[in-house]
Amino acid sequence: MTRRRAVWALCSAVMLACGPWQRVGAPDRTPPGVGITQLFDASTIYRSMGFFVGGPALPFVGTVRYLRAATPDSTLALCALSLANTALTFRRDANEFVAEYHVEVSFRPDTGPSRLVTSDQAVRVRAFKETLRGDESIIFQQFVTVRPGVYHVGVLVRDRNGPNLSRGERVDTVPSFTGQGIGNPIPYYDGTGRSNLAELPKLVANPRATLPFGGDTLRFYLEGYGLAPGTRLAVSAVDGRGAPAWQDTVALSGGDLSHTTVALLPGRVPLGRADLVVAAVAGGGSLKAETPFVVSLSDQWIITNFDQMLSLLRYFDRQDLVAKLRSAPPDQRPGLWRDFWKTTDPVPMTPENEALDEYFRRVQIANQRFQESADPGWLTDRGEVFITLGEPDEVVDLRGDVSRDAMTIRWNYIQLRVSLLFRDESGFGRFRLTPSSRSEYQRVLARVRRMQ
């Protein structure tokens, strides 16, 4: 799958070094209209999971999860945020590029004093292309001690080198962990946790809790409090229909604090939104904790339906590979998708698959720009040509030419030395390639794909 590098800002406000991290043809029938905007709107998915989501001015995804604190009247909250380099403004500083941002995390009760924690951070990269990364390249996390209760929890992120800021807020209940209990399962990338309640857990959190399909392993950190030695936790991944997609048990050492980890391997859980549910029977009662996560075909597109992905790839140039994905049984799909990603990635050293990113960018633009009646824009003739050949060098609107028997638009591709005519024969705004232009388009497309 992809390789990712994250710049981490921990509660000590120390920026850690970058390091490598593994992430995660036409169909048989025309889809009845795939909601492209919904498929690519990651914010909709993350909001439905109860995450904090920043607006388009400065997009971020964040979570707050809770563990037992050192004193019984307090709870330890871990606020973790995920940002992309492109969300911030970089300035040149000698041989580096620097972005600076400000974070505020607030816990505001209906009555009584609020708890506010602020932090200023800087991100440094050596190459300009690093400033253009659109994947999760920055992780900020902050531990906050707060009393149990109901709060309006707010997160604000501000670009210190530009005017942009975004905020997210939700009403949340900070739990009390007196007696026996289980902390919130925390998705994480790396770390060892903690051995006593007076410490802060050594973790690099995974704020998006996203498992790329066929890619890396998604890990969860679990803590138990006051449990008997050898207590076993029943762990299950429950899909969107409420059915267990995967189950296992893990053991805890017991005592005031014990911890363990759970690993979800690629292919264990189907695509889509799911919840990790942890349960134990202790002291005659049932203890339970859960946290949402999502399995997606990419951590950038958040597409969670394999058949929809195949439909979206109907114009992709490697239809031989798409055909293999289409004919594969479900148990082979994770491995074949991983192979598909690697084979089509033009620059393996970068975290992104630039070919697929550009392809889906064009799909989104075409869907917005070329909708015709009830036809999604990406499924129209103009959408098809735009996705495969890109932006035309010149668009000539001939609809005012009374000498023509139908409304016509001409697209000129100067470097490709081709002009394509789209005609609306019906008069209802449905532009189709003329037969001769369809032949020219197919000839040019074949030549373009041979050159790639």
Secondary structure, DSSP 8 states (H G I E B T S, - for coil): --EEE-EEE-TT--B----EEE-----SS--S---HHHHH-HHHHHHHTT-EE--TTS--EEEEEEEE-SSTT-EEEEEEEEE-GGGS-EEEETTEEEEEEEEEEEEE-SSS--EEEEEEEEEEESSGGGGG--SS-EEEEEEEEE-SEEEEEEEEEEETTSS-EEEEEEEEEE----SSEE---EEEEEEEE-SSTTS--EEEE-TT-EEETTS--EEEEEEEESB-TT-EEEEEEEETTS-EEEEEEEE---BS-EEEEEEE-TTSS-SEEEEEEEEEEETTEEEEEEEEEEEES-TTT----HHHHHHHGGG-S-HHHHHHHHHS-GGGHHHHHHHHHHHH-S-TTSSS-HHHHHHHHHHHHHHHH--BTTB-GGGSHHHHHHHHH-S-SEEEE-TT-TTSSSEEEEEEETTTTEEEEEEESSSSS--EE-HHHHHHHHHHHHHHHHH-
